């Protein structure tokens, strides 16, 4: 059975083993193919999985954006993985609805589901027709949403009249143990804020100094639970092929950085901003490798910044070649390289 990600209050690692998870990108892969991919990831030997929750992709070339919550039920039912999702409550989703979704998956799959909560991106949230708030307001809205979700999961009747409005909400179906609510943070400031409420932290790969700042900010502010990192990578049997995948699917990565990442509301604009990105720039912003052992060494180096685990995101739209390689080559080499 795949090792689950530690629940709140337990040690950060399971039996001293660093978690190696698989990231499922709804923006790039249609949900039926993505379901087969997560099943193949379990067969390959990954420990767990997580997925995105977008309404739109990061660019037109990515071309997909299935509904994460429908997919999660199918993925949990057809694997033994622990699965998580990165969600932004408060605008596209009312937090009471997210609490209900979390509770339902928690009842159906006890101990196997977690949700990472963040303040969101305009590319997904603008669809409501409401204005896109400034970051400070989005952070305050997130905190109110977290409190609503936690109170509902604890069985309280909830009414609120703040940024988030709730009228006499109650969850009639709840799990015995509420699923973990994890903070999603890119910056040290956001990580420190998440420490007030989160059962753990997830961030994305960045510079070594930047990643350590995020971890230190979370821990220094009293943050508990595991800290994990999502690592974007492109693998193919040759370096040229790996770079071609990265250039086709993930050029926006170095071209658009926070706060612009959060504020652009059109996938075509991400593509436009990425037009001038060259291979050298892209190679500095993500892992582009054809050698599985070298890829394992680079992943282990990132995890060594202080993380308790990593979720690997191969940015190709066809996940099958990567997963076929990962089982016999990447994962064994990575487990050798990790503490």
FIMARVEX-481251 format. One line per 10 residues: their letters; for each residue z, y, x of N, C-alpha, C, O. Coordinates in steps of 0.001 Angstrom, whole numbers, plus 500000, padded with zeros to 6 digits. Layout:
N
A> Z,Y,X,Z,Y,X,Z,Y,X,Z,Y,X ~ ...
***
This chain:
339
XXXXXXXXXX> 500000,498798,500849,500000,500000,500000,500000,501243,500878,500693,501284,501895 ~ 499231,502254,500497,499188,503493,501264,500557,504151,501293,501274,504164,500292 ~ 500909,504689,502435,502198,505367,502553,502159,506671,501788,501264,507484,502020 ~ 503096,506901,500883,503091,508139,500109,503604,509299,500934,504341,509103,501900 ~ 503220,510495,500562,503779,511683,501185,505233,511797,500774,505552,511557,499610 ~ 506134,512158,501691,507564,512130,501368,507914,513021,500182,507437,514154,500107 ~ 508738,512534,499251,509194,513373,498133,510238,514366,498599,510754,514220,499707 ~ 510575,515377,497795,511584,516353,498198,512894,515676,498563,513326,514724,497913 ~ 513516,516188,499619,514809,515691,500019,514755,514521,500974,515784,514145,501536 ~ 513569,513924,501181,513473,512823,502128,513058,513364,503484,512828,514563,503641
XXXXXXXXXX> 512964,512473,504465,512490,512900,505775,511046,513352,505678,510328,512968,504754 ~ 510622,514169,506633,509277,514731,506557,508210,513670,506785,507114,513772,506234 ~ 508513,512655,507589,507554,511597,507830,508063,510304,507209,509259,510152,506963 ~ 507151,509381,506960,507514,508077,506433,507568,507101,507600,506557,506854,508257 ~ 508749,506547,507854,508923,505610,508963,508421,506198,510271,507903,505474,511121 ~ 508571,507508,510438,508184,508149,511683,506691,508313,511865,506245,508717,512938 ~ 505905,508010,510840,504446,508048,510966,503903,509346,510388,504241,509721,509265 ~ 503069,510026,511149,502429,511245,510676,501367,510896,509643,500523,510033,509883 ~ 501407,511561,508501,500459,511283,507426,499050,511724,507794,498855,512814,508331 ~ 498074,510879,507506,496659,511216,507669,496006,511090,506300,495762,509983,505820
XXXXXXXXXX> 495727,512218,505678,495177,512229,504333,493712,512603,504315,493139,513035,505315 ~ 493128,512425,503153,491702,512682,502933,491562,513776,501881,492159,513691,500808 ~ 490773,514803,502189,490562,515898,501242,489286,515679,500449,488235,515371,501011 ~ 489393,515844,499129,488273,515663,498202,487809,517031,497725,488549,517743,497046 ~ 486584,517395,498081,486060,518732,497813,485182,518723,496564,484033,518283,496596 ~ 485748,519218,495464,484975,519286,494224,483803,520253,494316,482845,520140,493552 ~ 483870,521199,495241,482799,522187,495370,481516,521579,495930,480437,522148,495766 ~ 481626,520442,496582,480483,519898,497314,479982,518563,496779,478831,518196,497011 ~ 480826,517844,496075,480486,516484,495674,480705,516337,494174,481777,516699,493689 ~ 479741,515824,493420,479952,515632,491981,481089,514649,491730,481336,513774,492559
XXXXXXXXXX> 481786,514777,490602,483033,514022,490408,482875,512513,490420,483788,511809,490854 ~ 481743,511992,489957,481575,510540,489993,481464,510038,491430,482061,509023,491786 ~ 480703,510749,492250,480604,510390,493663,481932,510599,494379,482300,509817,495256 ~ 482648,511653,494005,483918,511944,494651,484956,510876,494318,485820,510571,495140 ~ 484874,510308,493116,485771,509218,492755,485497,508002,493634,486429,507357,494116 ~ 484234,507693,493837,483908,506573,494729,484355,506874,496159,484768,505973,496889 ~ 484270,508132,496550,484664,508499,497911,486156,508325,498124,486567,507810,499165 ~ 486985,508741,497162,488429,508609,497363,488833,507129,497362,489770,506742,498060 ~ 488135,506312,496588,488395,504874,496632,488012,504296,497999,488711,503442,498543 ~ 486892,504777,498541,486473,504326,499871,487424,504817,500951,487639,504136,501953
XXXXXXXXXX> 487997,506011,500744,488963,506537,501715,490205,505653,501764,490759,505416,502837 ~ 490642,505165,500605,491788,504253,500590,491442,502966,501317,492237,502464,502111 ~ 490253,502428,501049,489836,501191,501710,489712,501384,503223,489941,500448,503988 ~ 489350,502601,503655,489187,502887,505077,490526,502982,505798,490580,502816,507016 ~ 491613,503247,505063,492918,503299,505692,493595,504645,505704,494627,504803,506357 ~ 493051,505625,505001,493768,506891,504862,495073,506649,504107,495186,505693,503338 ~ 496058,507523,504332,497382,507359,503734,497504,507962,502341,498316,507495,501541 ~ 496721,508980,502038,496885,509756,500809,495648,510621,500637,494744,510601,501473 ~ 495614,511382,499547,494480,512278,499329,494941,513526,498598,496018,513557,498002 ~ 494113,514544,498655,494325,515772,497901,492961,516294,497491,491937,515860,498017
XXXXXXXXXX> 492951,517238,496538,491677,517806,496123,491819,519287,495835,492919,519807,495645 ~ 490688,519942,495810,490615,521349,495427,490584,521462,493908,490450,520461,493204 ~ 490711,522697,493405,490651,522962,491964,489897,524274,491773,490507,525332,491615 ~ 488578,524198,491788,487722,525382,491717,486961,525415,490397,486728,524382,489769 ~ 486576,526626,489987,485609,526756,488908,484204,526964,489466,483217,526668,488793 ~ 484112,527472,490693,482836,527719,491349,482933,527253,492792,484026,527211,493357 ~ 481792,526901,493400,481815,526532,494821,481918,527771,495706,481843,528901,495224 ~ 482090,527540,497009,482142,528643,497977,480761,529216,498265,480646,530320,498797 ~ 479721,528480,497919,478360,528965,498143,477394,528192,497272,477694,527083,496829 ~ 476233,528779,497028,475257,528157,496144,474810,526809,496691,474559,525881,495922
XXXXXXXXXX> 474708,526693,498022,474246,525438,498621,475206,524279,498375,474791,523120,498391 ~ 476474,524576,498150,477419,523488,497889,477152,522845,496531,477130,521620,496417 ~ 476952,523660,495510,476313,523180,494305,477121,522447,493259,476536,521970,492287 ~ 478439,522326,493399,479222,521583,492407,480569,522257,492176,480984,523121,492948 ~ 481246,521851,491104,482629,522253,490871,483149,521553,489623,483292,522163,488563 ~ 483429,520260,489769,483967,519477,488660,485397,519880,488328,486063,520536,489129 ~ 485866,519488,487153,487208,519838,486689,488223,518908,487342,488235,517707,487075 ~ 489066,519466,488190,489957,518651,489020,490898,517784,488205,491146,516636,488575 ~ 491431,518306,487099,492492,517592,486385,491962,516357,485674,492683,515366,485562 ~ 490732,516384,485193,490134,515168,484634,489963,514127,485735,490281,512951,485561
XXXXXXXXXX> 489454,514592,486869,489198,513701,487993,490488,513094,488534,490503,511923,488914 ~ 491564,513864,488575,492825,513373,489123,493343,512146,488364,493836,511195,488971 ~ 493230,512176,487046,493665,511016,486283,492898,509763,486663,493478,508686,486800 ~ 491572,509910,486836,490760,508764,487216,491076,508311,488631,491137,507112,488903 ~ 491280,509268,489538,491555,508921,490933,492907,508234,491078,493029,507270,491834 ~ 493911,508708,490375,495226,508085,490440,495209,506693,489813,495919,505794,490265 ~ 494397,506518,488770,494342,505234,488080,493584,504177,488869,493791,502983,488652 ~ 492715,504591,489775,491851,503635,490477,492150,503541,491972,491422,502870,492704 ~ 493207,504201,492431,493704,504022,493792,495224,503858,493716,495821,503956,492644 ~ 495828,503610,494861,497286,503573,494951,497785,504773,495757,498950,504828,496151
XXXXXXXXXX> 496898,505719,495993,497217,506913,496759,498267,507789,496077,498419,507770,494855 ~ 498979,508549,496893,499602,509777,496433,498524,510850,496477,497805,510966,497469 ~ 498408,511636,495408,497352,512645,495306,497941,513997,494957,498877,514095,494163 ~ 497386,515035,495555,497801,516392,495254,496613,517270,494943,495465,516903,495196 ~ 496900,518437,494390,495856,519402,494041,496354,520795,494393,497540,521096,494262 ~ 495437,521635,494839,495764,523044,495106,495346,523858,493890,494164,523916,493553 ~ 496306,524481,493238,496087,525139,491951,496598,526576,491982,497544,526889,492705 ~ 495970,527443,491196,496396,528844,491095,496769,529155,489647,495892,529499,488854 ~ 498034,529045,489288,498430,529361,487916,498544,530865,487701,498826,531614,488637 ~ 498323,531302,486467,498563,532711,486150,497408,533448,485527,497633,534380,484755
XXXXXXXXXX> 496159,533067,485830,495016,533769,485242,494080,532776,484572,494013,532743,483343 ~ 493355,531968,485336,492494,530956,484736,493314,529919,483981,492867,529387,482965 ~ 494508,529635,484475,495392,528668,483833,496704,529341,483462,497318,530003,484298 ~ 497135,529180,482227,498486,529594,481877,499464,528601,482518,499216,527396,482484 ~ 500565,529081,483098,501465,528167,483792,502086,527092,482900,502432,526018,483393 ~ 502234,527355,481601,502761,526319,480710,501784,525150,480604,502204,523998,480499 ~ 500492,525437,480631,499486,524376,480587,499510,523572,481877,499391,522347,481851 ~ 499663,524256,483006,499755,523549,484285,501024,522690,484317,500994,521563,484813 ~ 502125,523209,483798,503345,522407,483732,503112,521143,482906,503575,520063,483276 ~ 502398,521276,481794,502107,520116,480953,501227,519111,481698,501455,517904,481619
XXXXXXXXXX> 500223,519611,482420,499340,518725,483186,500121,518002,484282,499957,516796,484469 ~ 500968,518734,485007,501781,518139,486062,502714,517073,485477,502852,515981,486027 ~ 503344,517411,484362,504281,516475,483746,503579,515199,483297,504101,514102,483493 ~ 502418,515333,482704,501695,514162,482208,501317,513229,483348,501514,512019,483244 ~ 500776,513774,484438,500442,512934,485588,501703,512348,486204,501685,511222,486701 ~ 502810,513111,486175,504065,512602,486698,504604,511432,485910,505198,510519,486484 ~ 504406,511441,484592,504828,510321,483753,503941,509106,483983,504431,507981,484086 ~ 502636,509337,484063,501690,508233,484186,501713,507581,485564,501492,506377,485699 ~ 501988,508407,486600,501926,507915,487970,503163,508389,488734,503057,509265,489593 ~ 504326,507825,488436,505585,508328,488999,505572,508353,490531,505203,507375,491182
XXXXXXXXXX> 505984,509497,491086,506108,509637,492520,504813,509752,493281,504822,509759,494512 ~ 503682,509845,492575,502389,509808,493261,501595,511106,493136,500485,511197,493659 ~ 502135,512097,492462,501376,513333,492269,502177,514534,492723,503388,514596,492511 ~ 501498,515499,493353,502110,516772,493727,501099,517879,493502,499893,517638,493452 ~ 501605,519095,493365,500729,520253,493174,501112,521342,494163,502281,521711,494277 ~ 500120,521848,494870,500312,523014,495732,499874,524239,494939,498782,524259,494371 ~ 500721,525254,494900,500473,526428,494070,500239,527650,494943,500991,527914,495881 ~ 499178,528394,494619,498842,529604,495359,498413,530705,494411,498381,530519,493195 ~ 498082,531863,494986,497773,533031,494161,496302,533136,493788,495928,534016,493013 ~ 495452,532246,494328,494088,532131,493828,493047,532977,494526,493349,533786,495403
XXXXXXXXXX> 491791,532761,494101,490644,533508,494611,489797,533994,493435,489667,533314,492418 ~ 489233,535172,493599,488456,535785,492523,487245,534953,492137,486812,534997,490985 ~ 486683,534188,493085,485491,533405,492778,485757,532415,491642,484831,532011,490940 ~ 487014,532027,491463,487387,531125,490375,488001,531846,489185,487758,531472,488037 ~ 488791,532871,489451,489629,533466,488413,488941,534554,487593,489398,534873,486495 ~ 487848,535131,488104,487208,536251,487396,486645,535849,486046,486357,536708,485213 ~ 486484,534542,485816,485826,534068,484588,486572,534466,483325,485972,534501,482250 ~ 487862,534768,483420,488625,535144,482234,488238,536530,481716,488551,536878,480578 ~ 487556,537323,482554,487221,538690,482179,488324,539686,482451,488121,540888,482284 ~ 489483,539218,482865,490577,540113,483245,490317,540660,484641,489607,540045,485436
XXXXXXXXXX> 490890,541805,484930,490738,542367,486262,491408,541494,487303,492349,540761,487001 ~ 490912,541579,488543,491489,540807,489640,492585,541642,490279,492290,542669,490889 ~ 493853,541227,490157,494952,542066,490640,494987,542161,492162,494391,541339,492858 ~ 495681,543155,492664,495908,543271,494101,496819,542127,494541,497485,541497,493720 ~ 496838,541872,495843,497564,540723,496376,499046,540753,495991,499607,539718,495631 ~ 499680,541918,496061,501106,541996,495741,501372,541552,494305,502343,540843,494040 ~ 500509,541970,493382,500666,541563,491983,500391,540075,491825,501075,539390,491064 ~ 499399,539578,492538,499106,538143,492455,500272,537309,492966,500576,536255,492408 ~ 500918,537772,494017,502082,537047,494547,503236,537063,493542,503914,536055,493346 ~ 503449,538217,492909,504511,538297,491899,504180,537408,490705,505064,536755,490151
XXXXXXXXXX> 502915,537382,490309,502492,536534,489197,502685,535056,489541,503105,534264,488699 ~ 502374,534696,490791,502585,533317,491218,504046,532931,491111,504383,531865,490595 ~ 504916,533812,491606,506344,533463,491569,506832,533303,490131,507607,532391,489843 ~ 506391,534171,489231,506772,534015,487827,506228,532696,487276,506911,532006,486519 ~ 505004,532351,487657,504401,531106,487179,505167,529894,487683,505403,528945,486936 ~ 505556,529930,488960,506339,528829,489523,507642,528648,488753,508024,527525,488425 ~ 508315,529746,488470,509582,529651,487733,509369,529062,486346,510179,528258,485883 ~ 508290,529452,485679,507980,528891,484361,507742,527387,484472,508284,526605,483690 ~ 506927,526991,485448,506601,525574,485615,507852,524763,485920,508069,523708,485325 ~ 508671,525244,486837,509895,524515,487197,510829,524384,485992,511356,523305,485725
XXXXXXXXXX> 511031,525486,485268,511933,525446,484116,511435,524474,483055,512226,523742,482460 ~ 510135,524467,482818,509589,523533,481836,509743,522087,482301,510086,521214,481505 ~ 509493,521831,483578,509641,520477,484101,511093,520000,484050,511359,518799,484000 ~ 512024,520948,484062,513439,520601,483972,513910,520449,482528,515075,520128,482291 ~ 513016,520676,481556,513358,520454,480164,513827,521681,479411,514315,521561,478287 ~ 513694,522850,479997,514155,524061,479331,513137,524566,478304,511938,524317,478430 ~ 513626,525269,477301,512765,526041,476409,512527,527385,477088,513479,528054,477490 ~ 511272,527781,477218,510940,528920,478067,510241,530017,477265,509256,529764,476571 ~ 510761,531226,477372,510086,532434,476900,510149,533462,478027,511169,533577,478707 ~ 509078,534198,478224,509021,535208,479273,508206,536397,478756,507327,536245,477907
XXXXXXXXXX> 508515,537572,479282,507756,538770,478927,507573,539625,480185,507962,540793,480217 ~ 506980,539028,481210,506715,539748,482452,505223,539840,482689,504449,540031,481751 ~ 504816,539702,483950,503379,539593,484227,502837,538379,483479,501739,538413,482923 ~ 503627,537308,483477,503301,536099,482723,504093,536110,481422,505310,536293,481432 ~ 503410,535915,480314,504072,535901,479010,504084,534483,478465,503071,533784,478486 ~ 505241,534073,477980,505422,532729,477424,506254,532855,476155,507248,533580,476123 ~ 505841,532148,475117,506560,532202,473850,507045,530815,473467,506265,529986,472999 ~ 508323,530563,473663,509009,529367,473177,508287,528071,473569,508031,527208,472729 ~ 507969,527958,474849,507300,526753,475347,508323,525672,475684,509423,525955,476160 ~ 507932,524441,475426,508774,523297,475756,507870,522109,476055,506882,521883,475356
XXXXXXXXXX> 508203,521357,477085,507464,520134,477383,508125,518964,476672,509285,518641,476928 ~ 507389,518345,475795,507938,517236,475025,507804,515912,475771,508486,514942,475438 ~ 506940,515863,476767,506786,514663,477587,506967,515070,479039,506190,515854,479585 ~ 508014,514518,479658,508332,514908,481038,508655,513667,481863,509182,512687,481338 ~ 508336,513711,483164,508729,512601,484044,510221,512663,484355,510830,513729,484265 ~ 510807,511539,484716,512223,511517,485081,512485,512380,486308,513490,513089,486375 ~ 511572,512316,487282,511683,513137,488492,510478,514066,488533,509345,513590,488611 ~ 510694,515393,488483,509558,516312,488501,508735,516166,489783,509309,516033,490864 ~ 507410,516187,489686,506578,516163,490890,506847,517368,491791,507327,518411,491346 ~ 506527,517191,493053,506754,518247,494039,505829,519436,493811,504649,519268,493505
XXXXXXXXXX> 506369,520623,493960,505602,521861,493936,505592,522409,495355,506633,522777,495898 ~ 504417,522459,495943,504239,522809,497344,503635,524199,497439,502813,524573,496601 ~ 504023,524963,498435,503454,526286,498642,502142,526197,499406,502054,525496,500413 ~ 501116,526910,498927,499836,527006,499634,499779,528378,500296,499857,529401,499616 ~ 499642,528404,501623,499703,529675,502349,498718,529681,503503,498560,528689,504215 ~ 498058,530821,503672,497167,531030,504817,497828,531943,505843,497582,531806,507042 ~ 498658,532865,505388,499290,533836,506275,500791,533556,506401,501390,532893,505554 ~ 501379,534079,507480,502814,533925,507688,503606,534606,506579,504642,534093,506155 ~ 503136,535740,506113,503843,536461,505047,503913,535630,503769,504962,535541,503131 ~ 502804,535036,503408,502789,534198,502213,503653,532957,502402,504325,532516,501470
XXXXXXXXXX> 503635,532396,503607,504452,531215,503889,505936,531532,503734,506691,530729,503184 ~ 506353,532692,504213,507761,533079,504090,508158,533232,502629,509266,532857,502245 ~ 507266,533778,501814,507552,533913,500387,507655,532542,499716,508508,532326,498855 ~ 506788,531629,500115,506809,530292,499514,508104,529565,499821,508539,528720,499041 ~ 508730,529887,500959,509976,529218,501342,511064,529377,500294,511991,528568,500243 ~ 510970,530409,499453,511980,530647,498433,511961,529586,497336,512969,529373,496663 ~ 510814,528916,497150,510711,528017,496005,510044,526671,496286,510158,525755,495472 ~ 509354,526528,497410,508479,525374,497603,509207,524150,498141,510217,524261,498837 ~ 508665,522965,497799,509160,521690,498309,508429,521268,499579,508620,520150,500057 ~ 507620,522121,500115,506831,521843,501304,505761,522902,501413,505684,523798,500572
XXXXXXXXXX> 504926,522812,502448,503911,523832,502700,502605,523177,503102,502586,522204,503855 ~ 501508,523727,502585,500188,523323,503054,499418,524568,503451,499455,525579,502750 ~ 498716,524493,504583,497901,525595,505064,496562,525042,505536,496327,523836,505463 ~ 495694,525907,506014,494397,525481,506527,494354,525716,508030,495098,526536,508568 ~ 493483,524993,508686,493393,525087,510136,492981,526498,510558,492130,527128,509930 ~ 493595,526970,511618,493286,528280,512176,493547,528248,513666,493534,527177,514271 ~ 493782,529391,514263,494103,529432,515679,495469,528781,515908,496304,528794,515004 ~ 495720,528209,517098,497036,527608,517360,498182,528581,517131,499197,528220,516537 ~ 498023,529819,517601,499088,530807,517411,499287,531123,515938,500418,531238,515466 ~ 498175,531263,515208,498267,531579,513787,498943,530475,512995,499748,530753,512107
XXXXXXXXXX> 498620,529213,513310,499233,528094,512591,500724,528011,512886,501528,527756,511989 ~ 501093,528227,514155,502522,528197,514488,503274,529325,513790,504417,529147,513369 ~ 502626,530499,513667,503273,531607,512957,503536,531251,511498,504585,531592,510951 ~ 502589,530569,510873,502763,530164,509480,503941,529191,509351,504797,529360,508483 ~ 503978,528177,510216,505076,527209,510170,506408,527890,510446,507383,527674,509726 ~ 506448,528717,511494,507702,529383,511863,508192,530300,510752,509392,530366,510482 ~ 507265,531009,510105,507661,531903,509015,508260,531115,507866,509248,531539,507268 ~ 507674,529978,507557,508185,529138,506470,509562,528580,506811,510486,528662,506001 ~ 509698,528018,507995,510979,527427,508391,512062,528498,508557,513203,528296,508144 ~ 511704,529635,509162,512693,530689,509400,513236,531266,508101,514377,531726,508043
XXXXXXXXXX> 512404,531236,507052,512836,531747,505754,513571,530695,504932,513884,530922,503763 ~ 513843,529552,505539,514589,528497,504850,513735,527444,504186,514249,526630,503419 ~ 512438,527439,504462,511551,526479,503828,511871,525047,504211,512078,524739,505385 ~ 511910,524177,503220,512228,522767,503427,511018,521907,503101,510023,522394,502563 ~ 511111,520625,503432,510027,519709,503133,508966,519714,504205,509057,520469,505173 ~ 507948,518869,504039,506913,518732,505064,505966,519925,505107,505753,520611,504107 ~ 505405,520152,506291,504327,521126,506470,503070,520353,506869,503080,519607,507848 ~ 502000,520533,506116,500762,519827,506410,499620,520819,506518,499722,521956,506057 ~ 498523,520374,507137,497383,521240,507381,496109,520552,506894,495921,519352,507092 ~ 495251,521321,506266,493916,520846,505891,492951,521225,507004,492862,522391,507389
XXXXXXXXXX> 492224,520231,507520,491336,520436,508668,489895,520237,508239,489511,519150,507807 ~ 489095,521295,508358,487664,521201,508077,486959,520624,509301,487202,521055,510428 ~ 486090,519653,509071,485365,519048,510181,483981,518615,509717,483734,518420,508527 ~ 483095,518474,510681,481765,517940,510408,481481,516864,511432,481495,517108,512638 ~ 481222,515669,510930,480903,514540,511815,479547,513963,511438,479190,513900,510261 ~ 478802,513547,512444,477561,512790,512278,477351,512020,513577,478012,512317,514572 ~ 476460,511048,513596,476268,510248,514809,475766,511035,516016,475937,510594,517153 ~ 475150,512194,515784,474712,513041,516885,475276,514439,516696,475585,514853,515578 ~ 475406,515162,517802,475937,516513,517723,475028,517415,516892,475510,518231,516107 ~ 473715,517269,517066,472774,518106,516310,472922,517869,514808,472896,518812,514018
XXXXXXXXXX> 473077,516609,514426,473221,516294,513003,474543,516823,512455,474589,517321,511330 ~ 475624,516720,513240,476914,517246,512799,476850,518749,512615,477396,519280,511648 ~ 476185,519444,513538,476058,520894,513417,475180,521268,512232,475459,522259,511557 ~ 474138,520511,511964,473269,520805,510824,474044,520728,509517,473850,521560,508632 ~ 474927,519731,509387,475761,519618,508189,476664,520840,508062,476767,521438,506990 ~ 477315,521205,509158,478223,522349,509135,477493,523637,508787,477994,524443,508003 ~ 476320,523834,509361,475560,525056,509100,475104,525108,507648,475045,526188,507060 ~ 474786,523980,507072,474290,523964,505700,475400,524163,504675,475179,524748,503615 ~ 476614,523665,505003,477666,523617,503996,478862,524532,504258,479567,524876,503309 ~ 479124,524945,505513,480395,525616,505771,480258,526873,506626,481202,527263,507314
XXXXXXXXXX> 479083,527510,506584,478891,528729,507379,479752,529883,506906,480035,530805,507670 ~ 480169,529838,505651,480998,530941,505153,482364,530978,505822,483023,532017,505816 ~ 482806,529852,506405,484140,529781,506982,484453,530904,507957,485403,531653,507728 ~ 483684,531052,509047,483959,532152,509978,483436,533499,509494,483855,534542,509996 ~ 482531,533488,508529,481914,534744,508080,482802,535526,507135,482750,536756,507105 ~ 483616,534824,506363,484456,535468,505359,485897,535016,505568,486222,533840,505402 ~ 486740,535952,505929,488144,535667,506201,489015,536443,505216,488577,537451,504662 ~ 490268,535972,504990,491182,536748,504145,491359,538152,504707,491391,538315,505926 ~ 491476,539177,503853,491580,539110,502388,490247,539024,501646,490244,538851,500427 ~ 489100,539140,502355,487818,539086,501651,487634,537751,500931,487069,537702,499839
XXXXXXXXXX> 488114,536668,501550,487983,535349,500928,488535,535349,499509,487973,534717,498616 ~ 489630,536057,499311,490300,536053,498011,489606,536959,496993,489768,536774,495787 ~ 488840,537929,497469,488374,538999,496584,486902,538909,496187,486498,539565,495227 ~ 486095,538130,496883,484678,537968,496526,484573,537060,495303,485198,536001,495262 ~ 483788,537468,494312,483761,536707,493055,482429,536017,492768,482218,535539,491653 ~ 481518,535955,493758,480196,535379,493522,479844,534434,494670,479813,534871,495820 ~ 479575,533142,494396,479193,532229,495471,478009,532719,496297,477953,532481,497504 ~ 477061,533402,495654,475896,533899,496390,476299,534936,497439,475630,535073,498464 ~ 477381,535661,497192,477846,536644,498167,478423,535954,499402,478249,536441,500520 ~ 479101,534837,499212,479556,534076,500371,478360,533636,501222,478405,533714,502450
XXXXXXXXXX> 477293,533174,500563,476092,532777,501300,475490,533958,502041,475070,533828,503191 ~ 475447,535107,501386,474849,536284,502023,475641,536689,503258,475058,537007,504294 ~ 476972,536678,503153,477814,537050,504300,477652,536067,505454,477882,536427,506609 ~ 477262,534840,505156,477183,533801,506188,475830,533728,506876,475655,532926,507794 ~ 474880,534534,506461,473516,534414,506985,473439,534560,508501,472632,533886,509141 ~ 474259,535423,509085,474164,535668,510521,475012,534764,511388,475035,534941,512606 ~ 475705,533808,510812,476587,532940,511594,475759,531959,512411,474899,531261,511874 ~ 476023,531911,513711,475292,530973,514568,476149,529756,514879,477318,529685,514500 ~ 475550,528807,515572,476226,527541,515835,477477,527722,516684,478488,527065,516437 ~ 477425,528597,517671,478586,528797,518535,479769,529358,517753,480909,528934,517943
XXXXXXXXXX> 479487,530311,516877,480549,530889,516050,481155,529837,515139,482375,529767,514990 ~ 480316,529026,514537,480797,527992,513626,481607,526941,514375,482620,526455,513872 ~ 481162,526596,515567,481866,525583,516359,483279,526036,516728,484185,525215,516873 ~ 483455,527344,516877,484784,527867,517209,485720,527904,516005,486931,528048,516173 ~ 485181,527778,514800,486001,527930,513595,486355,526607,512931,487200,526575,512036 ~ 485719,525507,513357,485967,524204,512746,485651,523124,513760,485147,523418,514845 ~ 485943,521872,513419,485666,520761,514316,484273,520211,514025,484013,519705,512933 ~ 483387,520313,515001,482045,519739,514897,481943,518706,516011,481921,519062,517189 ~ 481880,517442,515650,481953,516367,516641,481086,515185,516229,480900,514914,515043 ~ 480557,514486,517236,479887,513214,516984,480641,512039,517587,480365,510888,517248
XXXXXXXXXX> 481593,512314,518481,482371,511276,519147,483691,511081,518398,484532,511979,518421 ~ 483903,509942,517735,485130,509756,516952,486413,509899,517771,487398,510450,517281 ~ 486411,509411,519008,487636,509508,519819,487929,510958,520175,489083,511385,520139 ~ 486901,511711,520518,487110,513125,520812,487567,513852,519550,488433,514724,519623 ~ 487007,513512,518412,487441,514113,517147,488913,513800,516893,489668,514678,516474 ~ 489325,512570,517140,490723,512190,516956,491635,513006,517863,492701,513448,517435 ~ 491229,513206,519102,492041,513987,520040,492200,515424,519568,493279,516003,519689 ~ 491138,515997,519035,491190,517388,518578,492055,517526,517324,492787,518504,517176 ~ 491969,516551,516432,492832,516568,515243,494291,516455,515663,495144,517187,515162 ~ 494579,515537,516582,495957,515342,517047,496499,516612,517695,497681,516928,517561
XXXXXXXXXX> 495642,517329,518390,496075,518587,519013,496480,519604,517954,497471,520316,518122 ~ 495728,519675,516873,496068,520590,515775,497390,520186,515140,498265,521028,514936 ~ 497540,518919,514830,498771,518442,514211,499962,518719,515117,501069,518970,514641 ~ 499729,518672,516430,500797,518921,517397,501360,520323,517369,502367,520587,518026 ~ 500742,521238,516626,501291,522587,516488,502604,522581,515718,503309,523590,515688 ~ 502938,521456,515096,504205,521357,514371,504072,520818,512964,504989,520960,512156 ~ 502935,520196,512658,502698,519688,511311,503185,518251,511160,503242,517484,512121 ~ 503532,517916,509924,503980,516579,509587,502837,515700,509089,503032,514510,508842 ~ 501674,516265,508945,500530,515503,508496,499306,516388,508386,499391,517610,508509 ~ 498164,515755,508151,496898,516487,508025,496039,515828,506953,496045,514608,506795
XXXXXXXXXX> 495304,516653,506226,494287,516182,505296,492931,516559,505874,492663,517735,506120 ~ 492078,515567,506091,490799,515772,506752,489707,516027,505721,489527,515253,504781 ~ 488990,517114,505912,487910,517502,505011,486600,517478,505771,486275,518414,506502 ~ 485849,516400,505594,484488,516345,506144,483591,517162,505224,483504,516876,504030 ~ 482929,518168,505764,482231,519137,504920,480859,518676,504454,480166,519432,503774 ~ 480444,517468,504794,479157,516975,504322,479181,516619,502846,480209,516195,502318 ~ 478046,516791,502184,477971,516415,500769,477929,514899,500593,478367,514384,499564 ~ 477406,514179,501589,477416,512721,501564,478620,512255,502382,478624,512355,503609 ~ 479638,511748,501692,480868,511344,502361,480808,509924,502936,481631,509564,503778 ~ 479848,509122,502492,479828,507702,502854,479736,507471,504367,480493,506648,504882
XXXXXXXXXX> 478851,508151,505105,478795,507881,506556,480100,508209,507273,480531,507464,508154 ~ 480727,509321,506899,481998,509686,507523,483058,508634,507251,483773,508233,508168 ~ 483174,508179,506008,484203,507204,505665,483925,505846,506313,484858,505137,506690 ~ 482651,505483,506444,482314,504233,507118,482703,504270,508583,483079,503245,509153 ~ 482616,505446,509200,483036,505613,510588,484551,505695,510703,485130,505153,511644 ~ 485201,506368,509754,486622,506669,509880,487479,505409,509932,488430,505346,510712 ~ 487161,504409,509119,487985,503209,509074,488092,502489,510407,489201,502282,510899 ~ 486980,502104,511002,487068,501344,512249,487245,502187,513502,487680,501668,514529 ~ 486918,503483,513444,486905,504266,514678,487882,505447,514665,488782,505503,515503 ~ 487722,506376,513743,488515,507605,513786,489997,507350,513533,490840,507801,514309
XXXXXXXXX> 490323,506643,512472,491733,506480,512111,492528,505707,513162,493638,506122,513494 ~ 492009,504602,513698,492769,503946,514773,492978,504847,515988,494061,504863,516571 ~ 491945,505595,516369,492074,506484,517524,493053,507607,517219,493809,508028,518095 ~ 493046,508084,516012,493953,509176,515633,495402,508706,515627,496294,509439,516053 ~ 495640,507498,515150,497011,506983,515140,497519,506716,516539,498720,506799,516795 ~ 496610,506396,517446,497022,506281,518847,497410,507644,519423,498347,507748,520214 ~ 496682,508680,519021,496877,510004,519622,498045,510754,519023,498613,511631,519674 ~ 498421,510425,517779,499494,511145,517105,500862,510602,517514,500982,509446,517920 ~ 501911,511459,517401,503258,510970,517731,503731,509920,516728,504841,509402,516853
***
